[in-house]
């Protein structure tokens, strides 16, 4: 069933409004400076609660007046962070047996894409037909990385290791790190070389990796500037850092605020828009080679479900929160029709820079061959 016309009109109106909206709240001079620019001037946005796991705590998000970074205020102490990731945290879960995504036999077209673009021994033509094959291959084999340098890949926050396993099968030398014990156990069961560590603590060779993945990682780390500096130290000449993170400048945050599915308090410590992400990358000595925003009707549908089933206000007490979570799970996301109806709007919003996800490719200008 399609979403009510009122919902669609509301989404379209917000998508058309490109002004920077800030929830009411005064400037706060918090005890912690901004993690990327050092400013101590933040504007309060809203209070949030954990919409996945019942907790008593509330968290406040604020926007830095200097660089635009949205952060938890104050930031939790680093020893507390592990408690935010219960054992049933989905990205750390081992793959089902069998893992259907990895067990699926690639079709002929996907095998063509791998043979001509993504395998480390692929034949890559540079003429017009090669350019056609490149575009076709990218469409057919989404999520794969084209060979680069010596094809040494580091996946930071690798979860259960599916990305590493796919690229190992293509001939890459792969390594991963993840702070979650369950994720590392799943990777070791697949025979993947993965350390249980954060990026700043991991024992890794400098100037070694041709591609470093920070896919949905930078928003989780307390010190994103230090994390990007560390990634730069590990990057081989002509290497690339690939960053994927939720876009706080997108349609969903403007529309749903504290109900935005990608907010994910308290695990997402920092949230970036195009400007704040560019600034922190440049401060780390990395240049932004490309940055795009991508649509996600699923994030919008899940945000709408949060708003309808859990509400925008903080439930009073642990029992009320547990009930809200149970109510939310019982109803499902209820958004299939909404996703179909909203997909054209999300694509237009992404084209204008307001997609739900930011994807950036970073290079070290001082080490380019």
C-alpha positions in Angstrom: 0.0 0.0 0.0 1.4 3.4 -1.0 2.2 5.9 1.7 -0.4 8.6 2.4 -0.2 11.6 0.2 0.5 13.8 3.2 3.7 11.9 4.0 4.9 12.2 0.4 4.1 15.9 0.3 6.0 16.4 3.6 9.0 14.5 2.3 9.0 16.4 -1.0 8.7 19.8 0.7 11.7 19.0 2.9 13.7 17.7 -0.1 13.0 21.0 -1.8 14.1 23.1 1.2 17.9 23.4 1.0 18.2 25.7 4.1 20.2 24.4 7.1 17.6 23.6 9.7 18.6 23.5 13.4 16.4 22.5 16.2 15.8 25.1 18.9 18.5 25.2 21.5 21.1 27.7 22.8 24.8 27.7 22.4 26.6 25.5 24.9 30.2 25.9 26.0 30.9 22.2 26.8 33.9 20.9 28.7 35.0 19.0 25.6 36.2 20.8 22.4 35.1 19.6 19.0 36.9 16.5 17.9 37.9 17.8 14.5 38.3 21.6 14.8 38.8 22.2 18.5 36.0 24.7 18.9 34.0 24.7 22.2 30.8 26.3 20.7 28.0 23.8 20.1 24.3 24.3 19.4 22.1 21.8 21.0 19.9 19.8 18.6 17.9 17.3 20.6 18.0 14.6 23.2 18.1 11.0 21.9 17.8 7.5 23.3 18.9 4.0 22.1 16.2 2.9 19.7 17.7 -0.6 19.3 18.5 -1.7 22.9 16.7 -0.6 26.0 18.8 1.6 28.2 18.1 4.2 30.9 20.6 6.8 29.6 19.7 9.8 27.4 22.2 11.4 25.0 22.4 15.0 23.7 23.5 15.8 20.1 24.9 19.2 19.3 26.3 20.9 16.2 29.7 22.6 16.2 29.3 26.2 15.3 32.7 26.3 13.7 32.8 23.2 11.4 29.3 21.8 11.4 30.1 18.4 12.9 27.2 16.9 14.8 28.4 15.0 17.9 27.2 13.5 21.2 27.7 16.1 23.9 29.6 15.2 26.0 31.4 12.4 24.3 31.4 9.1 26.4 34.6 7.9 27.9 36.3 5.4 25.7 36.1 2.5 28.2 32.3 2.9 28.1 32.0 2.4 24.3 32.2 -1.4 24.3 29.0 -1.6 26.4 27.1 0.1 23.5 27.6 -3.0 21.3 25.8 -6.0 22.8 26.6 -9.5 21.6 23.5 -9.4 19.3 24.7 -6.2 17.5 23.8 -7.1 13.9 27.1 -6.1 12.1 29.1 -8.3 14.4 26.9 -11.4 13.8 28.5 -14.4 12.1 27.1 -15.2 8.7 24.2 -17.7 8.6 25.1 -21.2 7.5 25.3 -21.3 4.6 25.9 -17.7 3.9 23.7 -17.3 0.9 25.4 -14.2 -0.4 28.8 -15.9 -0.6 27.5 -19.3 -1.6 25.6 -17.9 -4.6 27.2 -18.8 -7.9 27.9 -15.6 -9.9 26.0 -15.3 -13.2 27.6 -15.0 -16.6 27.4 -11.2 -16.6 28.9 -10.9 -13.2 31.7 -13.3 -14.1 32.3 -11.1 -17.2 32.6 -8.0 -14.9 35.1 -9.8 -12.6 37.2 -11.1 -15.5 37.5 -7.7 -17.2 37.6 -5.2 -14.3 37.8 -6.6 -10.8 40.1 -9.7 -10.7 43.7 -8.8 -9.9 44.7 -10.5 -13.2 41.8 -9.0 -15.2 42.5 -7.8 -18.7 41.5 -4.1 -18.8 41.3 -2.4 -22.2 41.8 1.3 -22.5 40.0 1.9 -25.8 36.3 2.8 -26.2 35.2 -0.8 -25.7 37.2 -0.9 -22.5 35.4 2.2 -21.2 32.1 0.6 -22.0 33.1 -2.5 -20.2 34.2 -0.5 -17.2 30.9 1.2 -16.8 29.0 -2.1 -17.3 31.2 -3.9 -14.9 30.7 -1.3 -12.1 27.0 -1.7 -12.6 27.1 -5.5 -12.6 29.5 -6.0 -9.6 28.5 -3.4 -7.1 30.6 -3.3 -3.9 33.8 -4.6 -5.5 37.0 -2.5 -5.8 39.1 -2.3 -8.9 42.7 -3.6 -8.6 45.1 -0.9 -7.5 48.9 -1.0 -6.8 49.9 -4.3 -5.3 46.2 -5.0 -4.3 46.7 -4.9 -0.6 43.4 -4.2 1.2 42.7 -3.2 4.8 39.1 -3.2 6.0 38.7 -1.2 9.2 35.6 -2.3 11.2 35.4 -5.4 9.0 32.5 -7.0 10.8 32.0 -10.7 9.9 34.5 -10.3 7.0 32.3 -10.7 3.9 34.0 -7.8 2.0 37.4 -9.3 2.8 36.4 -12.7 1.7 35.0 -11.5 -1.7 38.3 -9.6 -2.4 40.5 -12.4 -1.3 38.7 -14.6 -3.9 39.7 -12.0 -6.5 43.4 -12.2 -5.6 43.7 -9.4 -3.1 46.0 -9.5 -0.1 43.5 -8.8 2.7 43.7 -7.8 6.3 41.0 -6.6 8.7 40.6 -5.1 12.2 37.5 -4.9 14.3 37.1 -4.2 18.1 34.2 -6.7 18.4 35.2 -10.1 19.7 32.2 -11.8 18.0 33.1 -10.2 14.6 36.7 -11.4 14.9 35.5 -14.9 15.8 33.4 -14.9 12.6 36.4 -13.7 10.5 38.7 -16.3 12.0 36.2 -19.0 11.2 36.5 -18.0 7.5 40.3 -18.1 7.8 40.7 -14.3 7.4 43.6 -12.4 9.0 41.8 -10.0 11.3 43.0 -8.3 14.6 40.7 -7.5 17.4 41.7 -3.8 17.8 40.8 -0.3 16.9 42.5 1.6 14.1 44.7 3.6 16.5 45.9 0.5 18.4 46.3 -2.1 15.7 49.7 -3.4 14.8 49.9 -2.7 11.0 52.7 -1.8 8.6 53.1 1.8 7.5 52.8 2.9 3.9 51.5 -0.6 3.0 47.9 -0.7 1.9 46.6 0.3 -1.5 43.0 0.6 -0.4 41.8 1.2 3.1 38.1 0.9 3.8 36.3 2.9 6.4 32.8 1.8 5.6 30.4 3.0 8.3 33.3 3.4 10.8 34.2 7.1 11.1 31.0 7.9 12.9 31.8 5.3 15.6 35.3 6.5 16.6 35.8 9.0 19.3 38.6 10.8 17.5 37.9 10.8 13.8 40.8 13.2 13.0 43.3 10.9 14.6 41.7 7.9 12.8 42.1 9.6 9.4 45.7 10.6 10.2 46.5 6.9 11.1 44.9 5.8 7.8 47.2 8.2 6.0 50.2 6.7 7.7 49.2 3.2 6.6 48.4 4.2 3.0 50.8 3.1 0.2 51.9 5.7 -2.5 49.0 6.2 -4.9 46.7 4.5 -2.4 43.1 5.4 -1.6 41.0 5.7 1.6 37.3 4.9 1.0 35.0 6.5 3.5 31.2 5.7 3.7 29.2 7.4 6.5 25.6 8.6 7.1 24.9 12.1 5.7 23.6 14.4 8.4 23.1 17.0 5.7 20.6 14.7 3.9 16.9 14.5 3.6 16.3 12.0 6.4 17.9 14.0 9.2 16.1 17.1 8.1 12.8 15.3 8.0 13.0 13.0 11.1 15.5 14.5 13.5 16.0 12.2 16.5 13.9 9.5 14.8 16.4 9.3 11.9 17.4 5.7 11.6 21.0 6.5 10.8 21.4 8.5 14.0 21.8 5.2 16.0 22.5 6.8 19.4 24.8 6.2 21.2 26.9 4.1 18.8 27.2 7.0 16.3 29.3 9.5 18.2 29.8 11.9 15.2 27.7 12.6 12.1 29.0 14.4 9.1 27.7 16.4 6.2 29.7 17.2 3.0 31.4 20.2 4.6 32.4 18.7 7.9 33.6 15.5 6.3 35.8 17.5 3.8 37.2 19.6 6.6 38.3 16.7 8.8 39.8 14.9 5.9 41.8 17.9 4.8 42.9 18.5 8.5 44.3 14.9 8.4 46.4 15.7 5.3 44.1 13.8 2.9 42.6 15.3 -0.2 39.0 14.5 -1.3 39.3 13.0 -4.8 35.6 12.5 -5.0 32.5 12.7 -2.8 28.9 11.7 -3.6 25.7 11.3 -1.7 23.6 8.2 -2.2 19.9 7.6 -1.7 18.4 5.1 0.7 14.7 4.6 0.7 15.2 2.0 3.4 16.7 4.5 5.8 13.8 6.9 5.2 11.2 4.1 5.6 12.9 2.9 8.9 13.0 6.5 10.2 9.3 6.9 9.4 8.7 3.6 11.3 10.6 4.9 14.3 8.6 8.0 14.3 5.3 6.2 14.2 6.0 3.3 16.5 8.4 4.8 19.0 7.6 8.5 18.8 9.9 11.5 18.8 9.8 12.1 22.6 11.9 10.3 25.1 10.0 7.4 26.8 9.9 8.0 30.5 11.9 5.1 32.1 13.3 1.8 31.2 9.9 -0.1 31.1 8.4 2.4 28.7 11.5 2.2 26.4 11.4 -1.6 26.5 7.7 -1.5 25.5 8.4 1.0 22.7 11.1 -1.3 21.3 8.9 -4.3 21.5 6.0 -2.4 19.8 8.4 -1.3 17.1 9.7 -4.8 16.4 6.2 -6.3 16.4 5.0 -4.0 13.6 7.8 -4.4 11.2 9.0 -1.4 9.2 5.6 -1.2 7.4 7.5 0.7 4.7 7.5 -1.3 1.4 4.9 0.9 -0.2 6.5 4.0 1.2 9.9 2.9 -0.2 8.5 2.4 -3.7 6.7 5.8 -3.5 9.6 7.8 -2.1 12.4 6.3 -4.3 12.2 9.0 -7.0 12.4 11.7 -4.4 15.4 10.1 -2.7 17.3 9.9 -6.0 16.7 13.6 -6.8 17.7 14.5 -3.2 20.9 12.5 -3.6 21.7 14.2 -7.0 21.4 17.5 -5.1 23.7 16.3 -2.4 21.0 15.3 0.1 21.2 11.5 0.0 21.3 9.5 3.2 24.8 8.2 2.7 28.1 10.0 1.9 30.8 8.1 -0.1 34.2 9.7 -0.3 37.5 8.7 -1.9 40.6 10.2 -0.2 44.2 10.4 -1.4 47.4 11.6 0.1 48.6 14.4 -2.2 52.1 14.2 -0.8 52.6 10.6 -1.8 51.1 10.5 -5.3 53.4 8.9 -7.8 
